[in-house]
């Protein structure tokens, strides 16, 4: 589409989506340079090719500095213009592609975002921020489910290696005979089944970060080899004879007390000292209960979006219940609990009943009794008391309902309001069921 003046061009831009502008250097009213300046002020980020009848270095430099993507002198040859347009449109395509990729990367990094505002969390995040720009090894210790891998990612993302590889190796998940090959790679024919040369984790993490997950599970003989690599930054592939130098930042995680393990001879003490240049203890969720509400909302919103289900919120009573629980499985347990509640709850607003696995009809392993409040003043252990468990000897729905109602009334000293809350129904529904004739119930 064409425009004979700058005002007319601005009208077109306001109404149409334009990928490329071809503008004359000299126009009525405004010059091409002034047009470029006006586009920038109005917020239009559109590539522009400048045309001019004055072939001078000054014009070319001024146009490019002002933001033009190309500069063509008159008389214009069709093939020259076509080439300039093709190149400019390719630039537009690549820029849009990069913007999409950048958004995807940011969304991916947001998934790795550490959620919470507790003092315990802020303290470790401050240490992460100070440690990340260095190449010092970091040892992350904490219970299973606390999110140690998220902190490892945070260290990588805040370092100068953020655009390089982040390689994770779970030392506990690999078969014992393959750990060395997974770490250092192997040459073709190094062992039965080695049909080609394979690069190990250290090579793939060159100039990036290598996360050694559950490092305490590594064999003692491999610990010695790992120590050598950490000290000398070089190794040999399994079956190889030449040394390979790498630049790798090491982060290790463990759910054990590695100092105690090394003192007991179960882990090399020299490797422990080498790994724990910066030791970080990731706090369990019971020590950061104030983070439970925001975590629960994050998990609920993500799950509802994934399954296309409406989510309106979590009631204060339910949040209070979640905060009282001791969460032995930490953040991972909370995540699974909230996901289950969103999937199984018929209501978009999650109340206390949404977090009762028994009420949802789930099979709970022995010893697990759902979410129950932790004893007052003791955030680190399970309460000994819990809601009474109901054993049904009949599969008849009406019989089961009668037993459950009676159990709820007994547990609440015949308080119908509290019993209805336990049963996940309204008081009116409970009253109707209690007042229903016996014959109607049987039907």
C-alpha positions in Angstrom: 0.0 0.0 0.0 1.2 3.5 -0.7 1.1 6.9 1.0 1.8 10.3 -0.4 2.8 12.1 2.8 3.8 11.4 6.4 0.3 12.1 7.9 -1.2 9.7 5.4 1.5 7.1 6.2 0.7 7.4 9.9 -3.0 6.9 9.2 -2.1 3.7 7.4 0.1 2.5 10.3 -2.8 3.1 12.7 -5.2 1.0 10.7 -3.0 -1.8 9.3 -0.2 -4.1 10.4 2.9 -3.3 8.4 6.1 -5.4 8.3 8.3 -3.0 6.2 8.4 0.7 5.2 10.1 2.1 2.1 10.5 5.8 2.4 12.0 8.6 0.3 14.7 10.7 2.0 13.1 14.0 0.8 9.3 14.4 1.2 6.8 17.2 1.5 6.8 18.6 5.0 9.2 16.1 6.7 12.4 14.4 5.7 12.9 10.7 5.9 15.1 11.2 8.9 12.4 13.2 10.7 9.9 10.5 9.7 12.2 7.9 11.4 12.3 10.0 14.5 8.5 10.4 14.5 8.0 6.6 14.2 10.3 6.0 17.2 8.4 8.6 19.3 5.0 7.0 18.3 6.3 3.6 19.3 6.4 2.0 15.9 9.2 -0.5 15.7 9.1 -1.2 11.9 12.1 -1.7 9.7 12.5 1.1 7.1 14.5 1.2 3.8 15.6 4.8 2.9 15.5 5.9 -0.8 17.5 9.0 -1.9 18.7 10.7 -5.1 21.8 11.9 -3.3 24.5 9.3 -3.1 26.5 10.5 -0.2 28.2 8.8 2.7 26.8 11.5 5.0 23.2 10.6 4.0 23.8 6.9 4.3 25.4 7.2 7.8 22.7 9.5 9.0 19.9 7.2 7.8 21.4 4.1 9.4 22.1 5.9 12.7 18.5 7.2 12.7 17.3 3.6 12.5 16.9 2.7 8.8 17.6 -0.9 8.0 19.0 -0.2 4.5 19.8 2.7 2.2 19.3 2.7 -1.6 20.3 5.5 -4.0 18.3 6.5 -7.1 17.9 5.5 -9.9 16.6 2.3 -8.3 17.2 -1.0 -10.1 14.3 -3.5 -9.6 16.7 -6.3 -8.7 18.4 -4.1 -6.1 15.2 -3.1 -4.5 13.9 -6.8 -4.5 17.1 -7.9 -2.8 16.9 -5.1 -0.1 13.2 -6.0 0.5 13.9 -9.7 0.8 16.7 -9.1 3.3 14.6 -6.7 5.3 11.7 -9.1 5.5 14.0 -11.9 6.5 15.3 -9.7 9.3 11.7 -9.1 10.4 11.0 -12.9 10.4 14.1 -13.6 12.4 13.3 -10.9 14.9 9.8 -12.3 15.4 11.2 -15.8 15.8 13.7 -14.5 18.4 10.9 -12.8 20.3 8.9 -16.0 20.4 11.9 -17.9 21.6 12.7 -15.3 24.2 9.2 -15.5 25.5 9.4 -19.3 25.6 12.7 -19.1 27.5 11.2 -16.6 30.0 8.2 -18.8 30.5 10.5 -21.8 31.0 12.5 -19.8 33.5 9.4 -18.7 35.3 8.5 -22.3 35.8 11.8 -22.6 37.6 11.1 -19.5 39.7 11.6 -20.0 43.4 8.3 -18.9 45.1 8.1 -17.5 48.6 8.9 -14.5 50.8 9.9 -16.2 54.1 13.0 -15.1 56.0 14.5 -18.6 55.5 14.0 -18.5 51.8 15.3 -14.9 51.4 18.4 -15.8 53.3 19.4 -18.6 51.0 18.5 -16.6 47.9 20.9 -13.8 49.0 23.6 -16.4 49.3 22.7 -17.8 45.8 23.0 -14.3 44.4 26.5 -13.8 45.8 27.7 -17.3 44.8 26.2 -17.4 41.3 28.7 -15.1 39.5 31.7 -17.1 40.8 32.8 -20.5 39.6 32.9 -21.9 43.2 31.4 -25.4 43.7 28.1 -25.3 45.6 26.7 -28.1 47.8 23.0 -28.0 48.2 21.8 -30.1 51.2 18.1 -30.6 52.2 15.3 -33.1 52.6 13.7 -34.7 49.5 11.1 -32.5 47.9 12.5 -29.1 49.1 13.4 -28.0 45.6 17.2 -28.3 45.6 17.3 -28.5 41.8 15.4 -25.2 41.6 18.2 -23.5 43.6 20.8 -25.2 41.3 19.0 -23.6 38.3 18.9 -20.3 40.1 22.7 -20.4 40.5 23.1 -21.2 36.8 20.6 -18.6 35.6 22.3 -15.8 37.6 25.8 -16.7 36.4 27.7 -15.8 33.3 27.1 -19.4 32.1 23.3 -18.9 31.8 23.4 -19.2 28.0 25.5 -22.4 28.1 24.4 -25.9 29.0 22.9 -27.0 32.3 23.5 -30.7 32.5 21.9 -32.8 35.3 23.2 -36.3 36.3 21.3 -38.2 38.9 23.9 -40.4 40.6 21.2 -42.5 42.4 19.3 -43.3 39.2 22.1 -44.7 37.0 23.1 -48.3 37.1 26.3 -48.7 39.0 28.3 -49.9 36.0 27.3 -46.9 33.9 28.0 -44.0 36.2 31.7 -43.6 35.0 30.6 -43.6 31.4 27.8 -41.1 32.1 30.3 -38.8 33.8 33.2 -39.0 31.4 31.9 -40.6 28.3 33.4 -43.6 26.5 35.2 -44.6 23.3 33.9 -47.0 20.8 34.6 -50.6 21.9 35.4 -49.6 25.5 33.0 -52.2 26.7 30.4 -54.6 25.4 27.7 -52.5 23.7 29.9 -49.4 23.2 29.2 -49.2 19.5 30.2 -45.6 19.1 32.0 -42.8 21.0 29.8 -41.0 23.5 30.4 -37.7 25.2 29.8 -37.7 29.0 28.2 -35.1 31.2 31.4 -33.2 31.7 32.0 -32.7 28.0 28.4 -31.7 27.4 28.5 -29.2 30.2 31.7 -27.5 28.9 31.5 -23.8 29.8 28.2 -24.5 31.5 27.0 -26.0 34.7 26.9 -29.7 35.8 24.5 -30.7 38.5 25.4 -33.9 40.3 22.2 -34.9 41.9 22.3 -37.2 45.0 26.1 -37.1 45.0 26.2 -39.2 48.2 25.1 -42.2 46.2 28.4 -42.2 44.2 30.8 -45.1 44.6 34.0 -44.3 46.6 36.3 -45.3 43.6 34.4 -42.9 41.3 34.6 -40.2 44.0 38.4 -40.3 43.6 38.2 -39.8 39.9 35.7 -37.0 40.3 38.0 -35.2 42.8 40.8 -35.3 40.2 38.5 -33.8 37.5 37.4 -31.0 39.9 41.0 -30.2 40.7 42.6 -30.5 37.3 39.5 -29.8 35.0 40.6 -32.7 32.8 39.7 -36.4 32.4 39.8 -39.3 30.0 36.9 -41.1 28.4 36.4 -44.7 29.4 38.6 -46.7 27.1 40.4 -43.5 26.0 44.0 -42.5 26.3 44.0 -38.7 25.6 43.1 -36.1 28.2 40.2 -33.8 27.6 40.1 -30.4 29.2 36.8 -28.8 30.3 35.6 -25.7 32.0 32.6 -26.8 34.1 30.9 -25.3 37.2 29.9 -28.0 39.6 26.8 -28.0 41.8 26.0 -31.1 43.9 22.9 -32.0 45.9 22.2 -34.5 48.6 19.4 -35.3 51.1 22.0 -36.6 53.6 24.3 -35.0 56.1 27.4 -35.2 54.0 29.7 -34.0 56.8 28.5 -36.9 58.9 28.8 -39.3 56.0 32.4 -38.3 55.4 33.3 -38.5 59.1 31.9 -42.1 59.0 34.0 -43.0 56.0 31.0 -43.4 53.7 32.1 -40.4 51.6 35.5 -39.1 50.8 36.3 -36.2 53.1 38.6 -34.5 50.6 35.8 -34.6 48.0 33.3 -33.2 50.6 35.6 -30.3 51.3 36.0 -29.7 47.5 32.3 -29.8 46.9 31.3 -27.7 49.9 33.1 -24.5 49.0 29.7 -22.9 49.4 27.4 -25.1 51.4 23.7 -24.3 51.3 21.0 -25.8 53.5 17.6 -25.7 51.7 15.0 -25.3 54.4 12.1 -27.8 54.7 8.6 -26.5 54.1 7.7 -26.8 57.8 10.3 -24.1 58.5 8.8 -21.7 55.9 5.0 -22.2 56.5 4.3 -18.6 55.5 5.2 -19.6 51.9 2.5 -22.3 51.8 -0.4 -20.0 50.6 1.5 -18.5 47.6 2.9 -21.9 46.7 -0.6 -23.5 46.9 -2.1 -20.8 44.7 0.8 -21.2 42.1 0.2 -24.9 41.9 -3.5 -24.6 41.7 -3.5 -21.9 39.0 -1.0 -23.9 36.9 -3.0 -27.2 37.2 -6.3 -25.5 36.4 -4.8 -23.9 33.3 -3.3 -27.2 32.2 -6.6 -29.1 32.5 -8.9 -26.2 31.4 -10.8 -26.1 34.7 -12.1 -23.0 36.5 -10.2 -22.0 39.7 -11.5 -19.2 41.9 -9.3 -19.5 44.9 -8.6 -21.3 48.2 -10.7 -20.5 51.3 -8.9 -19.1 54.4 -9.9 -22.2 56.3 -8.2 -24.5 53.7 -5.1 -22.3 53.7 -5.0 -22.5 57.5 -5.2 -26.3 57.3 -2.4 -26.4 54.7 -0.2 -24.2 56.9 -0.7 -26.3 59.9 0.4 -29.6 58.3 4.0 -30.5 58.7 4.6 -31.6 55.0 7.1 -34.4 55.4 7.3 -34.5 51.6 8.0 -30.8 51.5 7.1 -28.7 48.4 6.7 -31.7 46.2 4.1 -33.1 48.5 2.2 -29.8 48.6 2.3 -29.6 44.8 0.8 -33.1 44.4 -1.8 -32.4 47.1 -3.0 -29.2 45.4 -2.9 -30.8 42.0 -5.1 -33.6 43.3 -7.5 -31.2 44.9 -7.9 -29.1 41.7 -8.5 -32.2 39.6 -11.0 -33.9 42.0 -12.9 -31.0 43.5 -16.3 -30.3 41.9 -16.0 -26.7 43.1 -13.8 -23.9 41.7 -13.2 -22.6 45.2 -11.1 -25.1 47.2 -12.3 -25.6 50.8 -10.9 -27.9 53.5 -12.8 -30.8 52.2 -10.9 -30.6 48.9 -7.7 -31.7 50.6 -9.1 -34.8 52.3 -8.0 -37.8 50.3 -10.4 -40.1 52.1 -13.4 -38.0 51.1 -12.2 -38.1 47.5 -12.3 -41.9 47.6 -8.6 -42.3 47.2 -6.7 -45.4 48.4 -4.2 -44.1 51.1 -1.2 -46.3 52.1 -1.0 -47.5 55.6 0.3 -44.8 58.0 -0.9 -41.9 55.8 -4.0 -40.2 57.1 -4.3 -37.3 54.8 -3.7 -33.7 55.9 -4.1 -33.2 59.7 -3.1 -30.3 61.8 0.4 -30.6 63.4 0.4 -30.3 67.2 0.5 -26.7 68.4 4.1 -25.5 69.0 5.6 -28.5 67.2 6.0 -27.8 63.5 8.5 -30.6 62.8 6.5 -33.7 63.6 3.2 -35.4 62.8 0.3 -35.1 65.1 -0.7 -38.3 66.8 -4.4 -37.6 66.6 -6.4 -37.4 63.3 -9.9 -37.5 62.2 -11.5 -41.0 62.9 -11.1 -43.4 60.1 -14.3 -45.1 58.9 -14.3 -48.8 58.1 -17.2 -49.8 55.9 -18.3 -53.5 55.6 -20.8 -52.8 52.9 -20.6 -51.5 49.3 -24.2 -50.2 49.5 -24.0 -46.4 48.9 -26.9 -45.5 51.2 -25.4 -47.7 54.0 -22.0 -46.1 53.6 -23.6 -42.6 53.7 -25.4 -43.4 56.9 -22.2 -44.6 58.5 -20.3 -41.6 57.4 -22.9 -39.2 58.7 -23.1 -40.9 62.0 -19.3 -40.9 62.3 -19.2 -37.1 61.5 -21.9 -36.4 64.1 -20.1 -38.5 66.8 -16.8 -36.7 66.0 -18.4 -33.3 66.4 -20.6 -34.0 69.5 -23.7 -34.0 67.3 -22.9 -30.5 66.0 -24.6 -30.5 62.6 -22.8 -27.5 61.2 -19.4 -28.9 62.0 -20.5 -32.4 60.8 -21.7 -30.9 57.5 -18.3 -29.2 57.0 -16.5 -32.5 57.7 -18.7 -34.3 55.2 -18.3 -31.6 52.5 -22.0 -30.8 52.2 -24.3 -28.0 53.3 -26.1 -28.1 56.6 -29.4 -28.1 54.7 -28.4 -31.2 52.7 -27.3 -32.9 55.9 -30.6 -32.0 57.6 -32.6 -33.4 54.7 -30.7 -36.6 54.8 -31.2 -37.0 58.5 -34.9 -36.2 58.2 -35.5 -38.4 55.2 -37.9 -41.4 55.8 -36.1 -44.7 56.2 -37.9 -46.1 53.1 -36.7 -43.2 51.0 -33.2 -43.8 52.0 -33.4 -47.4 51.1 -34.7 -46.5 47.7 
